[in-house]
Amino acid sequence: DAGVIQSPRHEVTEMGQEVTLRCKPISGHNSLFWYRQTMMRGLELLIYFNNNVPIDDSGMPEDRFSAKMPNASFSTLKIQPSEPRDSAVYFCASSQGESSPLHFGNGTRLTVT
Amino acid sequence: DAKTTQPPSMDCAEGRAANLPCNHSTISGNEYVYWYRQIHSQGPQYIIHGLKNNETNEMASLIITEDRKSSTLILPHATLRDTAVYYCIVRVAGAGNNRKLIWGLGTSLAVNP
């Protein structure tokens, strides 16, 4: 079991650029979550997919953020255009069913200058 | 969903038991207590969960008071690798409720040599 795989581990970009974060959930897990973590706000849920379908995106901060899950083994979180206040660690997590414990990736540390 | 209260930080000597408290005085009958931990530069890791009875697994033990208003996570023989932020979360039973986890700031546990 390779766990949840996220890429890249670190991303540094300039304000206004497009950023794409990637996630491969654990095989067989049908729920996928994108979180953002900052010192000020802690862990915040951005969006939740079940069976590749977005169920709850109420945590997505604004239209600059979008997420897709084209198949059961891949998801992306895109920020366009990026802003310095988007700097944070972004985590992807998956679970087997909507009630099982979450398994997190090691995150992508995003720095927008 | 009920919220939890944890001390911001704790220290523990290596080899000794680490007892991490959590208050959840407004917990409902259908809410589980979950514990996760986050080691520096990694994603959160599931540890254990319980409803009413005490639980034990290879990582830790969870003691829940009879009135369910508080609980204690016990790491029986803490090692330096247990240094992490520990999150106590209550979660309503049932499908779809992983999206409603309230993470809080957790307890930063430092295990000292």
Chai-1 contact restraints between the chains, C-beta under 6 A:
chainA,res_idxA,chainB,res_idxB,connection_type,confidence,min_distance_angstrom,max_distance_angstrom,comment,restraint_id
A,G42,B,W103,contact,1.0,0.0,6.0,A-B,restraint_1
A,G42,B,L105,contact,1.0,0.0,6.0,A-B,restraint_2
A,L43,B,W103,contact,1.0,0.0,6.0,A-B,restraint_3
A,Y48,B,R99,contact,1.0,0.0,6.0,A-B,restraint_4
A,D56,B,R99,contact,1.0,0.0,6.0,A-B,restraint_5
A,F91,B,G43,contact,1.0,0.0,6.0,A-B,restraint_6
A,S95,B,N98,contact,1.0,0.0,6.0,A-B,restraint_7
A,E98,B,A95,contact,1.0,0.0,6.0,A-B,restraint_8
A,E98,B,G96,contact,1.0,0.0,6.0,A-B,restraint_9
A,E98,B,N98,contact,1.0,0.0,6.0,A-B,restraint_10
A,S99,B,A95,contact,1.0,0.0,6.0,A-B,restraint_11
A,P101,B,Y46,contact,1.0,0.0,6.0,A-B,restraint_12
A,F104,B,G43,contact,1.0,0.0,6.0,A-B,restraint_13
A,F104,B,P44,contact,1.0,0.0,6.0,A-B,restraint_14
A,G105,B,G43,contact,1.0,0.0,6.0,A-B,restraint_15
A,N106,B,Q42,contact,1.0,0.0,6.0,A-B,restraint_16
A,N106,B,G43,contact,1.0,0.0,6.0,A-B,restraint_17
A,G107,B,G43,contact,1.0,0.0,6.0,A-B,restraint_18
